Amino acid sequence: MSPVDLSHTIEQGMITYRGLPAPLICDYLSREASRRLYAEGTEFHIGRIDMVANTGTYLDSPFHRFAHGKDLSELPLTSLAGLHGTLVRCDGRKITRECFDGLEVAGRAVLIHTGSDRHWRTDNYFEEHPFLTEEAALFLKQSRVKLVGIDSYNIDDTRGKARPAHSILLGSEIPIVEHMTCLEQVPETGFQFFAVPPKVKAFGTFPVRCFAILEGGKNS
């Protein structure tokens, strides 16, 4: 069973979210410098990365939005790994309640494929991005989904200051994964989804290497 990688690569100087700094990736201990610490012919590299939490493909926990919400260390693995998934293919900017009509979403990871990831690392990625409407977020909450992911700049409309999708989903302890990619390789059903961040206390967001495993072992 070959997993389908649904994450962007984190690279030096990459801008994920407009206004937030790019990651700085460098050596803490270079291979050359390490040679004096070990036996002849033995060397190691220890890297260092300085980045904000919202870098690359990342997962939001309730703590990202709510001071008393569960942080990354408190999320149960059952909410992040081995989730049965449903893929929703949406055209247009507004992802409405009607996009989910007739789909099985209860107890599942719901991944929203908009195709916006084709603009990754361009100015177009930040402009007119697809987003989940408040009505759609309420429907997913009421349907008791496990997790919601999207291949867009933000699951909310960033033209205003309100963030109803974040508030509704994270307020119901439904994690959010943003900036996904390659969802065109995932079928509408018949897959399991994984998005497990490091177990960091008092942290609400962190990059993930999220992926799908197709049930039956065949990728489409």
N, C-alpha and C positions, 0 to 999 in steps of 0.2 A: 504494500500500500504506500504509494508515493504521496506525501502531503503536498497540498497546494499552498505555496507561500503567499500570504495576503498583506505583507508588510513592505514598506519602503525602506531602503538602505539609508542609514544615518551616515552622513559624510561631513567632513570639515567644511565650514562656511555655508551649510545648507539652511535656508530659511523655511521653516514649517508654517509659522503663523506670523503674519505681518505685524511688526512692532516688537516682536520678541527676538532676542539675540540668537545667532547661529551657534551651533556647538563648536567648541575648540577641542580638537583632538591632537594629542602630542605625546611625547615620551615623558614618563616619570623617571624611568631608568632605561637608557638605550642599551642595545646589545653590546655596542663598543664599550660603554662605561661599565657594564656588568662583568666584563672579562677579568677585571682586577679582583673581583669578589669570589671567583670560583676557580676550580682547577683548570689547567690548560685544555683548551678545546671545548670548554663548557661556557655557554652564554645564555642569557634569558632577556626577554623584553617585558617590562612592566609599563603599561600604557596609562594615560590619564585623559579623562574627558571632563570638560566643564560645559554643562548645558542646563537649560531650563527643563522642567518636567515635560512641558508640551513640545516635544521634539519627535519628528518622524511619525510613525504610526503609534498612537498611544491609547491607553485605557484610562477613563475617568472613574473614580470611585465616588461614593456619596460625599466623602470628606472634601472633595474638590469644590463642591457647591455649599455644603452645610458644615458648620463648625463642629457639630456633634455627630456627624455622619460617620459611617465606617470608613477607615482609611485602608490603604493597600494591604497592610498586615492583617486586617480583620476580615477581609473578603474570604468567604469559604471557597475552596477549590471547586466545589460543586456548582458555583456560579460562573466559573471561568474555563473549565476544561471538560472535554467530552460531552459538550452540549449538542443535542440534536438540533440541526439548523434548518432554517427556511430562508431562501434567497428571494428578494423582491426586486424586480427590474422596473425602474421608474424613469419615464421621460419627463422633461420639463423641470422647472425650478422648484415648484411647490410639491412636496410629497404629502399627499392628502390621505385622509381616512380611507377613501375609496381604493387606494392602491393595494390595500390589504384584504379586500373583499374576497371571500372564498378560500383564503389561504389558512393553513394550519400554523398558528403562531404561539398558542398557549404552551408554556413550559419550554420554549425553544429560544435559541439564539436567532434573532431576525437581522439579516444582513441586507442592506439597501444598496443596490448597484445602480449608480447614476451615470457612470462613465466619466465623471469629473476628474478622475485620476490621470487621464490622458494629458491634462494641463499641468501636472505636477512640476514644480520648479519653474513656472512661468507666471507672468502677471495675470494671465487669464484664470489661474487657479483661485485667485482671491476675489475675482469679480463675478457677480451674478451666480454665486454657487448654489447648488440644490440644498434644500433644508426641509426638515420635518415640521409640519404645522402643529400648532397646539392641539387641535382636535385629533390628529393622528397619534400624537404622543399620549394623549388621554386614552385612546383606544388600546394602544399597546400596554399601557399600565393596567387597564381594566381586564385585558386578556391574559395578564400574568405572564408576560414574556420573561425570559431569564436574562437577556442581554440584547443590546441593539448596537449594530455597527453600520458605518457608512463610509463610502469612498470619496467624501467631500471635505471641503475646508472646515466646515462646522455643521453640526447637526441642527443648529438654530440659525435663524435669519440674523445676520450680523449688521444689518442696516440700522436696527434700533438697539436699545440697551437692554431690553428684556431677553431672557433666555428660558422660555417656557419648556422646551423639550428637556433641557438639562434639569430644570427644577422638578418637573413631573417625574422623569425617569429616575434620577438619582435620589429624589425624595422617596421613592418606592424601592430603593436598594437594587435598582436595575443598572448595572454597569454600562458604560458607553465606550465604544471604540471608534475613533475618528481617524481620517487620513488613511483609509485602507486602499488596497490596490489589487488588480488582477481578479476581481470578482467575476469577470466574464468567463473565467475558467471553472466556475462553481455551478453545479446544477441547482434547480429550484428546491429540491429536497434530496434526501439520501446522502447526507454528509454529517460529520461531527465537527464541531468548531472548538478551537483552543486559543485563549488569549490570556496568558499568565504573566503578570508583572512581578518584579522582585517584591519581597515581603518587607516593605519599608514602613516604619512607624511614623505617624504624624505627616504622611504624604498622601496626596489625593490623586495624583496622576503620574504615569510613568510609561515610557515606550515599551511596546510588546513585540515579540516575534509571533504574530498570530497566523494561524494556518487552519486549513480544512482537510480532513481525511474523508474521502468518499467511501461510503459504505459499499462493500463488495470489491473495493480496491481498484476501481477503474476511474481514472480522471477523464473528464469531458472537456 
